[in-house]
């Protein structure tokens, strides 16, 4: 299974104030900086604020930092104005106040201070301190992007990709992400890889996808490492290599990425690229499952059901199935249905079995669909209804269930021509709905 998703959540520029003007010749001499700051030197006041906010050789003191930032900001120092905005934006040393943040950002933005432009865009995009306004967000991002700021170029790419405040335009999204990626923006590099991987706004190109994934993966970006591992696992754009896939997945898994953890568990479960080891498989599955990954929760349930790497325990299996089922996992729903039907790890209940199979069937699970058909034929848990049975058998047969195809043929003789046509119509509508989901 391949785990691909585009991270389109907007990144907020964090309080990046430690390095501003750090190249001043007197930066290492606190007393000299203090004397200059007291004498009214705005750059020294800004530097002193940075020293206090970061605790550079002194005790960290946000209140003292704010004092010096205000003095520098009063002299129209853009860096100090931005830093004050950031303090209010994130509630550092002051109560969080988006309106105050915006006021300070605007003052810095009048001097084209790039981070202020970007953060103003973030606040308009999120509707924090101002009414939500994508068009205004784009205006501020564009000003920073035109000045060559990679983060603003990335954010503009997001806006065009998602169609926020503009018509969706994947070509423009690619253009802005390319500008950011060429400057080394990691997430932009990853997103370019995604565009080429899936052929969105560009021709599908596995080799180009790998090029961008590698750039991001080499900088430790877990999502890129996951996707690079998947490319090696499937031999897409590169020779197939279990060893390379495992290498990249392990790097991502060690960062806590649940998709990579699940993928490693699968390698130990299958014995491909690693010696088969059920204990290690379930260890990785658990790490992923504990983060809420439904597929991993289902696999942990399967391990308990089969006694692989753990003592067989149907009750624990059902607990894990239930977690996955609550997220709509069709296999977990089907297995829970089986558990209720057989009374394994739970009290036997045909009604609950039918409920679970129905939920699984509605999500396209062919075996559950076949089971529902059989329930309607038997007429014990539900009233006997050959037409309803035929509908579910027909749907299951489309999912390549040989058993359903045989069952469908067995009961066809019980249907009138009208019932037969109605069943076919209902099945056709269900399948069309599933296709569009």
GIRAUR-V433935 format. One record per backbone hydrogen bond with DSSP energy under -1.0 kcal/mol. NH is the residue of the N-H (numbers start at 1). CO is the residue of the C=O. E is the energy in kcal/mol with one decimal. If there is no record, write none. Layout:
nh->NH co->CO e->E
nh->NH co->CO e->E
//
This chain:
nh->8 co->6 e->-1.2
nh->16 co->14 e->-1.7
nh->17 co->15 e->-1.2
nh->22 co->19 e->-1.9
nh->24 co->21 e->-1.7
nh->27 co->24 e->-2.1
nh->29 co->26 e->-1.8
nh->33 co->29 e->-2.3
nh->34 co->30 e->-3.0
nh->35 co->31 e->-2.5
nh->36 co->32 e->-2.3
nh->37 co->33 e->-2.8
nh->38 co->34 e->-2.7
nh->39 co->35 e->-1.5
nh->40 co->37 e->-1.6
nh->41 co->36 e->-2.6
nh->45 co->41 e->-2.3
nh->46 co->42 e->-2.5
nh->47 co->43 e->-2.5
nh->48 co->44 e->-2.6
nh->49 co->45 e->-2.2
nh->50 co->46 e->-2.2
nh->51 co->47 e->-2.1
nh->52 co->48 e->-2.1
nh->53 co->49 e->-2.6
nh->54 co->50 e->-1.9
nh->55 co->51 e->-1.0
nh->56 co->51 e->-2.2
nh->57 co->55 e->-1.3
nh->61 co->52 e->-2.1
nh->65 co->61 e->-2.2
nh->66 co->62 e->-2.8
nh->67 co->63 e->-1.9
nh->68 co->64 e->-1.9
nh->69 co->65 e->-2.6
nh->70 co->66 e->-2.5
nh->71 co->67 e->-1.7
nh->72 co->68 e->-2.2
nh->73 co->69 e->-3.2
nh->74 co->70 e->-2.2
nh->75 co->72 e->-1.1
nh->76 co->73 e->-2.2
nh->77 co->72 e->-1.7
nh->81 co->77 e->-2.2
nh->82 co->78 e->-2.7
nh->83 co->79 e->-2.4
nh->84 co->80 e->-2.4
nh->85 co->81 e->-2.1
nh->86 co->82 e->-2.5
nh->87 co->83 e->-2.4
nh->88 co->84 e->-2.2
nh->89 co->85 e->-2.5
nh->90 co->86 e->-2.4
nh->92 co->87 e->-2.4
nh->97 co->88 e->-2.0
nh->101 co->97 e->-2.3
nh->102 co->98 e->-2.7
nh->103 co->99 e->-2.1
nh->104 co->100 e->-2.1
nh->105 co->101 e->-2.9
nh->106 co->102 e->-2.7
nh->107 co->103 e->-1.6
nh->108 co->104 e->-2.1
nh->109 co->105 e->-3.0
nh->110 co->106 e->-1.8
nh->111 co->108 e->-1.2
nh->112 co->109 e->-2.5
nh->113 co->108 e->-1.9
nh->117 co->113 e->-1.8
nh->118 co->114 e->-2.2
nh->119 co->115 e->-2.6
nh->120 co->116 e->-2.2
nh->121 co->117 e->-1.8
nh->122 co->118 e->-2.3
nh->123 co->119 e->-2.3
nh->124 co->120 e->-2.2
nh->125 co->121 e->-2.4
nh->126 co->122 e->-2.1
nh->127 co->123 e->-1.3
nh->128 co->123 e->-2.2
nh->133 co->124 e->-2.3
nh->137 co->133 e->-2.1
nh->138 co->134 e->-2.8
nh->139 co->135 e->-1.8
nh->140 co->136 e->-1.9
nh->141 co->137 e->-2.6
nh->142 co->138 e->-2.8
nh->143 co->139 e->-1.8
nh->144 co->140 e->-1.8
nh->145 co->141 e->-3.0
nh->146 co->142 e->-2.9
nh->148 co->145 e->-2.0
nh->149 co->144 e->-2.2
nh->153 co->149 e->-1.9
nh->154 co->150 e->-2.6
nh->155 co->151 e->-2.5
nh->156 co->152 e->-2.4
nh->157 co->153 e->-2.0
nh->158 co->154 e->-1.9
nh->159 co->155 e->-2.1
nh->160 co->156 e->-2.3
nh->161 co->157 e->-2.4
nh->162 co->158 e->-2.7
nh->163 co->159 e->-1.1
nh->164 co->159 e->-2.0
nh->169 co->160 e->-2.1
nh->173 co->169 e->-2.1
nh->174 co->170 e->-2.4
nh->175 co->171 e->-2.0
nh->176 co->172 e->-2.5
nh->177 co->173 e->-2.6
nh->178 co->174 e->-2.5
nh->179 co->175 e->-1.8
nh->180 co->176 e->-2.1
nh->181 co->177 e->-3.1
nh->182 co->178 e->-2.4
nh->184 co->181 e->-1.9
nh->185 co->180 e->-2.3
nh->189 co->185 e->-1.9
nh->190 co->186 e->-2.2
nh->191 co->187 e->-2.8
nh->192 co->188 e->-2.3
nh->193 co->189 e->-2.0
nh->194 co->190 e->-2.0
nh->195 co->191 e->-2.3
nh->196 co->192 e->-2.3
nh->197 co->193 e->-2.4
nh->198 co->194 e->-2.4
nh->199 co->195 e->-1.1
nh->200 co->195 e->-2.0
nh->205 co->196 e->-2.2
nh->209 co->205 e->-2.3
nh->210 co->206 e->-2.6
nh->211 co->207 e->-2.0
nh->212 co->208 e->-1.7
nh->213 co->209 e->-2.6
nh->214 co->210 e->-2.9
nh->215 co->211 e->-1.4
nh->216 co->212 e->-2.0
nh->217 co->213 e->-3.5
nh->218 co->214 e->-2.8
nh->220 co->217 e->-2.1
nh->221 co->216 e->-2.0
nh->225 co->221 e->-1.9
nh->226 co->222 e->-2.6
nh->227 co->223 e->-2.2
nh->228 co->224 e->-2.6
nh->229 co->225 e->-2.3
nh->230 co->226 e->-1.9
nh->231 co->227 e->-2.0
nh->232 co->228 e->-2.1
nh->233 co->229 e->-2.4
nh->234 co->230 e->-2.0
nh->236 co->231 e->-2.4
nh->241 co->232 e->-2.2
nh->245 co->241 e->-2.2
nh->246 co->242 e->-2.8
nh->247 co->243 e->-2.2
nh->248 co->244 e->-2.2
nh->249 co->245 e->-2.5
nh->250 co->246 e->-2.6
nh->251 co->247 e->-1.7
nh->252 co->248 e->-1.9
nh->253 co->249 e->-3.1
nh->254 co->250 e->-2.4
nh->256 co->253 e->-2.1
nh->257 co->252 e->-2.0
nh->261 co->257 e->-2.2
nh->262 co->258 e->-2.1
nh->263 co->259 e->-2.3
nh->264 co->260 e->-2.6
nh->265 co->261 e->-2.1
nh->266 co->262 e->-2.1
nh->267 co->263 e->-1.6
nh->268 co->264 e->-2.0
nh->269 co->265 e->-2.0
nh->270 co->266 e->-2.6
nh->271 co->267 e->-2.0
nh->277 co->268 e->-2.2
nh->281 co->277 e->-2.3
nh->282 co->278 e->-2.7
nh->283 co->279 e->-1.7
nh->284 co->280 e->-2.2
nh->285 co->281 e->-2.5
nh->286 co->282 e->-2.7
nh->287 co->283 e->-1.8
nh->288 co->284 e->-1.9
nh->289 co->285 e->-3.4
nh->290 co->286 e->-3.1
nh->291 co->288 e->-1.2
nh->292 co->289 e->-2.2
nh->293 co->288 e->-1.5
nh->297 co->293 e->-2.2
nh->298 co->294 e->-2.5
nh->299 co->295 e->-1.9
nh->300 co->296 e->-2.5
nh->301 co->297 e->-2.1
nh->302 co->298 e->-2.2
nh->303 co->299 e->-2.3
nh->304 co->300 e->-2.0
nh->305 co->301 e->-2.5
nh->306 co->302 e->-2.4
nh->307 co->303 e->-1.2
nh->308 co->303 e->-2.2
nh->313 co->304 e->-2.0
nh->317 co->313 e->-2.3
nh->318 co->314 e->-2.4
nh->319 co->315 e->-1.7
nh->320 co->316 e->-2.0
nh->321 co->317 e->-2.6
nh->322 co->318 e->-2.5
nh->323 co->319 e->-1.5
nh->324 co->320 e->-2.0
nh->325 co->321 e->-3.3
nh->326 co->322 e->-2.3
nh->327 co->324 e->-1.3
nh->328 co->325 e->-2.3
nh->329 co->324 e->-1.9
nh->333 co->329 e->-2.2
nh->334 co->330 e->-2.5
nh->335 co->331 e->-2.6
nh->336 co->332 e->-2.5
nh->337 co->333 e->-2.2
nh->338 co->334 e->-2.2
nh->339 co->335 e->-2.4
nh->340 co->336 e->-2.6
nh->341 co->337 e->-2.3
nh->342 co->338 e->-2.6
nh->343 co->339 e->-1.7
nh->344 co->339 e->-1.7
nh->349 co->340 e->-2.3
nh->353 co->349 e->-2.1
nh->354 co->350 e->-2.7
nh->355 co->351 e->-2.0
nh->356 co->352 e->-2.4
nh->357 co->353 e->-2.7
nh->358 co->354 e->-2.5
nh->359 co->355 e->-2.1
nh->360 co->356 e->-2.3
nh->361 co->357 e->-3.2
nh->362 co->358 e->-2.4
nh->364 co->361 e->-1.9
nh->365 co->360 e->-2.1
nh->369 co->365 e->-2.2
nh->370 co->366 e->-2.4
nh->371 co->367 e->-2.3
nh->372 co->368 e->-2.3
nh->373 co->369 e->-2.0
nh->374 co->370 e->-2.1
nh->375 co->371 e->-2.0
nh->376 co->372 e->-2.0
nh->377 co->373 e->-1.6
nh->378 co->374 e->-2.5
nh->379 co->375 e->-2.2
nh->385 co->376 e->-2.1
nh->389 co->385 e->-2.3
nh->390 co->386 e->-2.5
nh->391 co->387 e->-2.1
nh->392 co->388 e->-2.1
nh->393 co->389 e->-2.6
nh->394 co->390 e->-2.7
nh->395 co->391 e->-2.2
nh->396 co->392 e->-2.5
nh->397 co->393 e->-2.6
nh->398 co->394 e->-1.6
nh->400 co->397 e->-1.7
nh->401 co->396 e->-1.4
nh->405 co->401 e->-1.8
nh->406 co->402 e->-2.3
nh->407 co->403 e->-2.5
nh->408 co->404 e->-2.7
nh->409 co->405 e->-1.9
nh->410 co->406 e->-1.7
nh->411 co->407 e->-1.6
nh->414 co->411 e->-2.0
nh->415 co->412 e->-1.6
nh->420 co->416 e->-2.6
nh->421 co->417 e->-2.4
nh->422 co->418 e->-2.5
nh->423 co->419 e->-2.4
nh->424 co->420 e->-2.2
nh->425 co->421 e->-2.2
nh->426 co->422 e->-2.5
nh->427 co->423 e->-2.5
nh->428 co->424 e->-2.4
nh->429 co->425 e->-2.2
nh->430 co->426 e->-2.2
nh->431 co->427 e->-2.5
nh->432 co->428 e->-2.0
nh->433 co->429 e->-2.1
nh->434 co->430 e->-2.4
nh->435 co->431 e->-2.1
nh->436 co->432 e->-1.4
//
